[in-house]
Amino acid sequence: MQGALLLSAADKVEAAIDKILAANATDLARMDKDNPKYDRLKLTPDRI
């Protein structure tokens, strides 16, 4: 049961990857690139 839930969640994340990356880009645009958290918060398809 848990495995099915995790797979379902993973499928939903994959289906929304473009929206997730766009929202992340918007958030990062508001941040100072020198902020130490910037790189940690930057999402890429590989990180997702």
mmCIF file of the N, C-alpha and C atoms, coordinates in Angstrom:
data_MODEL
# 
_entry.id   MODEL 
# 
loop_
_atom_site.group_PDB 
_atom_site.id 
_atom_site.type_symbol 
_atom_site.label_atom_id 
_atom_site.label_alt_id 
_atom_site.label_comp_id 
_atom_site.label_asym_id 
_atom_site.label_entity_id 
_atom_site.label_seq_id 
_atom_site.pdbx_PDB_ins_code 
_atom_site.Cartn_x 
_atom_site.Cartn_y 
_atom_site.Cartn_z 
_atom_site.occupancy 
_atom_site.B_iso_or_equiv 
_atom_site.pdbx_formal_charge 
_atom_site.auth_seq_id 
_atom_site.auth_comp_id 
_atom_site.auth_asym_id 
_atom_site.auth_atom_id 
_atom_site.pdbx_PDB_model_num 
ATOM 1   N N  . MET A 1 1  ? 0.823  -1.197 0.000   1.00 0.00 ? 1  MET A N  1 
ATOM 2   C CA . MET A 1 1  ? 0.000  0.000  0.000   1.00 0.00 ? 1  MET A CA 1 
ATOM 3   C C  . MET A 1 1  ? 0.866  1.260  0.000   1.00 0.00 ? 1  MET A C  1 
ATOM 4   N N  . GLN A 1 2  ? 1.871  1.307  0.886   1.00 0.00 ? 2  GLN A N  1 
ATOM 5   C CA . GLN A 1 2  ? 2.733  2.492  0.934   1.00 0.00 ? 2  GLN A CA 1 
ATOM 6   C C  . GLN A 1 2  ? 3.484  2.669  -0.374  1.00 0.00 ? 2  GLN A C  1 
ATOM 7   N N  . GLY A 1 3  ? 3.913  1.561  -0.955  1.00 0.00 ? 3  GLY A N  1 
ATOM 8   C CA . GLY A 1 3  ? 4.624  1.636  -2.223  1.00 0.00 ? 3  GLY A CA 1 
ATOM 9   C C  . GLY A 1 3  ? 3.768  2.255  -3.310  1.00 0.00 ? 3  GLY A C  1 
ATOM 10  N N  . ALA A 1 4  ? 2.503  1.883  -3.341  1.00 0.00 ? 4  ALA A N  1 
ATOM 11  C CA . ALA A 1 4  ? 1.583  2.433  -4.338  1.00 0.00 ? 4  ALA A CA 1 
ATOM 12  C C  . ALA A 1 4  ? 1.379  3.928  -4.117  1.00 0.00 ? 4  ALA A C  1 
ATOM 13  N N  . LEU A 1 5  ? 1.307  4.339  -2.856  1.00 0.00 ? 5  LEU A N  1 
ATOM 14  C CA . LEU A 1 5  ? 1.149  5.764  -2.550  1.00 0.00 ? 5  LEU A CA 1 
ATOM 15  C C  . LEU A 1 5  ? 2.373  6.554  -2.988  1.00 0.00 ? 5  LEU A C  1 
ATOM 16  N N  . LEU A 1 6  ? 3.550  6.003  -2.729  1.00 0.00 ? 6  LEU A N  1 
ATOM 17  C CA . LEU A 1 6  ? 4.784  6.687  -3.134  1.00 0.00 ? 6  LEU A CA 1 
ATOM 18  C C  . LEU A 1 6  ? 4.885  6.785  -4.653  1.00 0.00 ? 6  LEU A C  1 
ATOM 19  N N  . LEU A 1 7  ? 4.529  5.710  -5.335  1.00 0.00 ? 7  LEU A N  1 
ATOM 20  C CA . LEU A 1 7  ? 4.570  5.742  -6.799  1.00 0.00 ? 7  LEU A CA 1 
ATOM 21  C C  . LEU A 1 7  ? 3.564  6.748  -7.356  1.00 0.00 ? 7  LEU A C  1 
ATOM 22  N N  . SER A 1 8  ? 2.404  6.827  -6.748  1.00 0.00 ? 8  SER A N  1 
ATOM 23  C CA . SER A 1 8  ? 1.399  7.796  -7.175  1.00 0.00 ? 8  SER A CA 1 
ATOM 24  C C  . SER A 1 8  ? 1.899  9.225  -6.966  1.00 0.00 ? 8  SER A C  1 
ATOM 25  N N  . ALA A 1 9  ? 2.507  9.469  -5.816  1.00 0.00 ? 9  ALA A N  1 
ATOM 26  C CA . ALA A 1 9  ? 3.054  10.799 -5.535  1.00 0.00 ? 9  ALA A CA 1 
ATOM 27  C C  . ALA A 1 9  ? 4.163  11.142 -6.530  1.00 0.00 ? 9  ALA A C  1 
ATOM 28  N N  . ALA A 1 10 ? 5.028  10.175 -6.815  1.00 0.00 ? 10 ALA A N  1 
ATOM 29  C CA . ALA A 1 10 ? 6.118  10.403 -7.765  1.00 0.00 ? 10 ALA A CA 1 
ATOM 30  C C  . ALA A 1 10 ? 5.568  10.719 -9.154  1.00 0.00 ? 10 ALA A C  1 
ATOM 31  N N  . ASP A 1 11 ? 4.525  10.012 -9.554  1.00 0.00 ? 11 ASP A N  1 
ATOM 32  C CA . ASP A 1 11 ? 3.903  10.277 -10.857 1.00 0.00 ? 11 ASP A CA 1 
ATOM 33  C C  . ASP A 1 11 ? 3.341  11.691 -10.921 1.00 0.00 ? 11 ASP A C  1 
ATOM 34  N N  . LYS A 1 12 ? 2.733  12.140 -9.829  1.00 0.00 ? 12 LYS A N  1 
ATOM 35  C CA . LYS A 1 12 ? 2.160  13.487 -9.802  1.00 0.00 ? 12 LYS A CA 1 
ATOM 36  C C  . LYS A 1 12 ? 3.248  14.557 -9.850  1.00 0.00 ? 12 LYS A C  1 
ATOM 37  N N  . VAL A 1 13 ? 4.353  14.314 -9.179  1.00 0.00 ? 13 VAL A N  1 
ATOM 38  C CA . VAL A 1 13 ? 5.478  15.260 -9.228  1.00 0.00 ? 13 VAL A CA 1 
ATOM 39  C C  . VAL A 1 13 ? 6.029  15.323 -10.648 1.00 0.00 ? 13 VAL A C  1 
ATOM 40  N N  . GLU A 1 14 ? 6.225  14.162 -11.259 1.00 0.00 ? 14 GLU A N  1 
ATOM 41  C CA . GLU A 1 14 ? 6.738  14.135 -12.632 1.00 0.00 ? 14 GLU A CA 1 
ATOM 42  C C  . GLU A 1 14 ? 5.796  14.851 -13.600 1.00 0.00 ? 14 GLU A C  1 
ATOM 43  N N  . ALA A 1 15 ? 4.502  14.695 -13.403 1.00 0.00 ? 15 ALA A N  1 
ATOM 44  C CA . ALA A 1 15 ? 3.523  15.341 -14.282 1.00 0.00 ? 15 ALA A CA 1 
ATOM 45  C C  . ALA A 1 15 ? 3.535  16.864 -14.120 1.00 0.00 ? 15 ALA A C  1 
ATOM 46  N N  . ALA A 1 16 ? 3.947  17.329 -12.953 1.00 0.00 ? 16 ALA A N  1 
ATOM 47  C CA . ALA A 1 16 ? 3.930  18.771 -12.665 1.00 0.00 ? 16 ALA A CA 1 
ATOM 48  C C  . ALA A 1 16 ? 5.317  19.397 -12.705 1.00 0.00 ? 16 ALA A C  1 
ATOM 49  N N  . ILE A 1 17 ? 6.294  18.697 -13.244 1.00 0.00 ? 17 ILE A N  1 
ATOM 50  C CA . ILE A 1 17 ? 7.683  19.165 -13.168 1.00 0.00 ? 17 ILE A CA 1 
ATOM 51  C C  . ILE A 1 17 ? 7.861  20.549 -13.796 1.00 0.00 ? 17 ILE A C  1 
ATOM 52  N N  . ASP A 1 18 ? 7.190  20.822 -14.908 1.00 0.00 ? 18 ASP A N  1 
ATOM 53  C CA . ASP A 1 18 ? 7.334  22.143 -15.540 1.00 0.00 ? 18 ASP A CA 1 
ATOM 54  C C  . ASP A 1 18 ? 6.788  23.248 -14.641 1.00 0.00 ? 18 ASP A C  1 
ATOM 55  N N  . LYS A 1 19 ? 5.665  23.001 -13.998 1.00 0.00 ? 19 LYS A N  1 
ATOM 56  C CA . LYS A 1 19 ? 5.087  23.991 -13.085 1.00 0.00 ? 19 LYS A CA 1 
ATOM 57  C C  . LYS A 1 19 ? 5.977  24.185 -11.862 1.00 0.00 ? 19 LYS A C  1 
ATOM 58  N N  . ILE A 1 20 ? 6.528  23.097 -11.362 1.00 0.00 ? 20 ILE A N  1 
ATOM 59  C CA . ILE A 1 20 ? 7.411  23.171 -10.195 1.00 0.00 ? 20 ILE A CA 1 
ATOM 60  C C  . ILE A 1 20 ? 8.651  23.997 -10.528 1.00 0.00 ? 20 ILE A C  1 
ATOM 61  N N  . LEU A 1 21 ? 9.262  23.721 -11.674 1.00 0.00 ? 21 LEU A N  1 
ATOM 62  C CA . LEU A 1 21 ? 10.468 24.451 -12.076 1.00 0.00 ? 21 LEU A CA 1 
ATOM 63  C C  . LEU A 1 21 ? 10.166 25.926 -12.336 1.00 0.00 ? 21 LEU A C  1 
ATOM 64  N N  . ALA A 1 22 ? 9.015  26.217 -12.920 1.00 0.00 ? 22 ALA A N  1 
ATOM 65  C CA . ALA A 1 22 ? 8.644  27.615 -13.173 1.00 0.00 ? 22 ALA A CA 1 
ATOM 66  C C  . ALA A 1 22 ? 8.434  28.368 -11.862 1.00 0.00 ? 22 ALA A C  1 
ATOM 67  N N  . ALA A 1 23 ? 7.765  27.746 -10.919 1.00 0.00 ? 23 ALA A N  1 
ATOM 68  C CA . ALA A 1 23 ? 7.546  28.386 -9.617  1.00 0.00 ? 23 ALA A CA 1 
ATOM 69  C C  . ALA A 1 23 ? 8.867  28.583 -8.890  1.00 0.00 ? 23 ALA A C  1 
ATOM 70  N N  . ASN A 1 24 ? 9.752  27.608 -9.002  1.00 0.00 ? 24 ASN A N  1 
ATOM 71  C CA . ASN A 1 24 ? 11.055 27.720 -8.363  1.00 0.00 ? 24 ASN A CA 1 
ATOM 72  C C  . ASN A 1 24 ? 11.865 28.854 -8.987  1.00 0.00 ? 24 ASN A C  1 
ATOM 73  N N  . ALA A 1 25 ? 11.792 28.994 -10.307 1.00 0.00 ? 25 ALA A N  1 
ATOM 74  C CA . ALA A 1 25 ? 12.506 30.080 -10.985 1.00 0.00 ? 25 ALA A CA 1 
ATOM 75  C C  . ALA A 1 25 ? 11.985 31.438 -10.522 1.00 0.00 ? 25 ALA A C  1 
ATOM 76  N N  . THR A 1 26 ? 10.681 31.548 -10.327 1.00 0.00 ? 26 THR A N  1 
ATOM 77  C CA . THR A 1 26 ? 10.086 32.788 -9.823  1.00 0.00 ? 26 THR A CA 1 
ATOM 78  C C  . THR A 1 26 ? 10.611 33.101 -8.426  1.00 0.00 ? 26 THR A C  1 
ATOM 79  N N  . ASP A 1 27 ? 10.638 32.094 -7.582  1.00 0.00 ? 27 ASP A N  1 
ATOM 80  C CA . ASP A 1 27 ? 11.145 32.284 -6.222  1.00 0.00 ? 27 ASP A CA 1 
ATOM 81  C C  . ASP A 1 27 ? 12.617 32.686 -6.231  1.00 0.00 ? 27 ASP A C  1 
ATOM 82  N N  . LEU A 1 28 ? 13.410 32.022 -7.064  1.00 0.00 ? 28 LEU A N  1 
ATOM 83  C CA . LEU A 1 28 ? 14.840 32.320 -7.116  1.00 0.00 ? 28 LEU A CA 1 
ATOM 84  C C  . LEU A 1 28 ? 15.102 33.721 -7.661  1.00 0.00 ? 28 LEU A C  1 
ATOM 85  N N  . ALA A 1 29 ? 14.250 34.196 -8.555  1.00 0.00 ? 29 ALA A N  1 
ATOM 86  C CA . ALA A 1 29 ? 14.422 35.537 -9.119  1.00 0.00 ? 29 ALA A CA 1 
ATOM 87  C C  . ALA A 1 29 ? 14.304 36.610 -8.043  1.00 0.00 ? 29 ALA A C  1 
ATOM 88  N N  . ARG A 1 30 ? 13.608 36.297 -6.974  1.00 0.00 ? 30 ARG A N  1 
ATOM 89  C CA . ARG A 1 30 ? 13.442 37.242 -5.864  1.00 0.00 ? 30 ARG A CA 1 
ATOM 90  C C  . ARG A 1 30 ? 14.598 37.176 -4.869  1.00 0.00 ? 30 ARG A C  1 
ATOM 91  N N  . MET A 1 31 ? 15.437 36.165 -4.997  1.00 0.00 ? 31 MET A N  1 
ATOM 92  C CA . MET A 1 31 ? 16.541 35.972 -4.050  1.00 0.00 ? 31 MET A CA 1 
ATOM 93  C C  . MET A 1 31 ? 17.828 36.586 -4.564  1.00 0.00 ? 31 MET A C  1 
ATOM 94  N N  . ASP A 1 32 ? 18.675 36.954 -3.643  1.00 0.00 ? 32 ASP A N  1 
ATOM 95  C CA . ASP A 1 32 ? 20.029 37.384 -3.974  1.00 0.00 ? 32 ASP A CA 1 
ATOM 96  C C  . ASP A 1 32 ? 20.836 36.134 -4.306  1.00 0.00 ? 32 ASP A C  1 
ATOM 97  N N  . LYS A 1 33 ? 21.480 36.132 -5.464  1.00 0.00 ? 33 LYS A N  1 
ATOM 98  C CA . LYS A 1 33 ? 22.248 34.949 -5.876  1.00 0.00 ? 33 LYS A CA 1 
ATOM 99  C C  . LYS A 1 33 ? 23.430 34.668 -4.958  1.00 0.00 ? 33 LYS A C  1 
ATOM 100 N N  . ASP A 1 34 ? 23.832 35.650 -4.169  1.00 0.00 ? 34 ASP A N  1 
ATOM 101 C CA . ASP A 1 34 ? 24.926 35.442 -3.221  1.00 0.00 ? 34 ASP A CA 1 
ATOM 102 C C  . ASP A 1 34 ? 24.444 34.810 -1.920  1.00 0.00 ? 34 ASP A C  1 
ATOM 103 N N  . ASN A 1 35 ? 23.143 34.677 -1.768  1.00 0.00 ? 35 ASN A N  1 
ATOM 104 C CA . ASN A 1 35 ? 22.579 34.044 -0.578  1.00 0.00 ? 35 ASN A CA 1 
ATOM 105 C C  . ASN A 1 35 ? 23.026 32.583 -0.553  1.00 0.00 ? 35 ASN A C  1 
ATOM 106 N N  . PRO A 1 36 ? 23.591 32.123 0.559   1.00 0.00 ? 36 PRO A N  1 
ATOM 107 C CA . PRO A 1 36 ? 24.064 30.738 0.631   1.00 0.00 ? 36 PRO A CA 1 
ATOM 108 C C  . PRO A 1 36 ? 22.960 29.706 0.378   1.00 0.00 ? 36 PRO A C  1 
ATOM 109 N N  . LYS A 1 37 ? 21.720 30.086 0.584   1.00 0.00 ? 37 LYS A N  1 
ATOM 110 C CA . LYS A 1 37 ? 20.612 29.150 0.373   1.00 0.00 ? 37 LYS A CA 1 
ATOM 111 C C  . LYS A 1 37 ? 20.228 29.029 -1.106  1.00 0.00 ? 37 LYS A C  1 
ATOM 112 N N  . TYR A 1 38 ? 20.683 29.962 -1.923  1.00 0.00 ? 38 TYR A N  1 
ATOM 113 C CA . TYR A 1 38 ? 20.270 30.009 -3.325  1.00 0.00 ? 38 TYR A CA 1 
ATOM 114 C C  . TYR A 1 38 ? 20.515 28.675 -4.029  1.00 0.00 ? 38 TYR A C  1 
ATOM 115 N N  . ASP A 1 39 ? 21.727 28.171 -3.960  1.00 0.00 ? 39 ASP A N  1 
ATOM 116 C CA . ASP A 1 39 ? 22.045 26.928 -4.669  1.00 0.00 ? 39 ASP A CA 1 
ATOM 117 C C  . ASP A 1 39 ? 21.275 25.747 -4.091  1.00 0.00 ? 39 ASP A C  1 
ATOM 118 N N  . ARG A 1 40 ? 21.103 25.730 -2.778  1.00 0.00 ? 40 ARG A N  1 
ATOM 119 C CA . ARG A 1 40 ? 20.362 24.624 -2.158  1.00 0.00 ? 40 ARG A CA 1 
ATOM 120 C C  . ARG A 1 40 ? 18.902 24.624 -2.570  1.00 0.00 ? 40 ARG A C  1 
ATOM 121 N N  . LEU A 1 41 ? 18.337 25.808 -2.809  1.00 0.00 ? 41 LEU A N  1 
ATOM 122 C CA . LEU A 1 41 ? 16.924 25.901 -3.164  1.00 0.00 ? 41 LEU A CA 1 
ATOM 123 C C  . LEU A 1 41 ? 16.671 25.794 -4.666  1.00 0.00 ? 41 LEU A C  1 
ATOM 124 N N  . LYS A 1 42 ? 17.735 25.897 -5.470  1.00 0.00 ? 42 LYS A N  1 
ATOM 125 C CA . LYS A 1 42 ? 17.572 25.837 -6.921  1.00 0.00 ? 42 LYS A CA 1 
ATOM 126 C C  . LYS A 1 42 ? 17.257 24.402 -7.349  1.00 0.00 ? 42 LYS A C  1 
ATOM 127 N N  . LEU A 1 43 ? 16.106 24.243 -7.994  1.00 0.00 ? 43 LEU A N  1 
ATOM 128 C CA . LEU A 1 43 ? 15.696 22.924 -8.461  1.00 0.00 ? 43 LEU A CA 1 
ATOM 129 C C  . LEU A 1 43 ? 16.070 22.736 -9.922  1.00 0.00 ? 43 LEU A C  1 
ATOM 130 N N  . THR A 1 44 ? 16.397 21.514 -10.253 1.00 0.00 ? 44 THR A N  1 
ATOM 131 C CA . THR A 1 44 ? 16.626 21.088 -11.629 1.00 0.00 ? 44 THR A CA 1 
ATOM 132 C C  . THR A 1 44 ? 15.840 19.788 -11.809 1.00 0.00 ? 44 THR A C  1 
ATOM 133 N N  . PRO A 1 45 ? 15.632 19.362 -13.037 1.00 0.00 ? 45 PRO A N  1 
ATOM 134 C CA . PRO A 1 45 ? 14.944 18.075 -13.208 1.00 0.00 ? 45 PRO A CA 1 
ATOM 135 C C  . PRO A 1 45 ? 15.648 16.934 -12.466 1.00 0.00 ? 45 PRO A C  1 
ATOM 136 N N  . ASP A 1 46 ? 16.969 16.957 -12.445 1.00 0.00 ? 46 ASP A N  1 
ATOM 137 C CA . ASP A 1 46 ? 17.699 15.901 -11.728 1.00 0.00 ? 46 ASP A CA 1 
ATOM 138 C C  . ASP A 1 46 ? 17.472 15.969 -10.223 1.00 0.00 ? 46 ASP A C  1 
ATOM 139 N N  . ARG A 1 47 ? 17.395 17.162 -9.691  1.00 0.00 ? 47 ARG A N  1 
ATOM 140 C CA . ARG A 1 47 ? 17.176 17.308 -8.248  1.00 0.00 ? 47 ARG A CA 1 
ATOM 141 C C  . ARG A 1 47 ? 15.765 16.896 -7.843  1.00 0.00 ? 47 ARG A C  1 
ATOM 142 N N  . ILE A 1 48 ? 14.832 17.127 -8.733  1.00 0.00 ? 48 ILE A N  1 
ATOM 143 C CA . ILE A 1 48 ? 13.451 16.743 -8.427  1.00 0.00 ? 48 ILE A CA 1 
ATOM 144 C C  . ILE A 1 48 ? 13.342 15.239 -8.539  1.00 0.00 ? 48 ILE A C  1 
# 
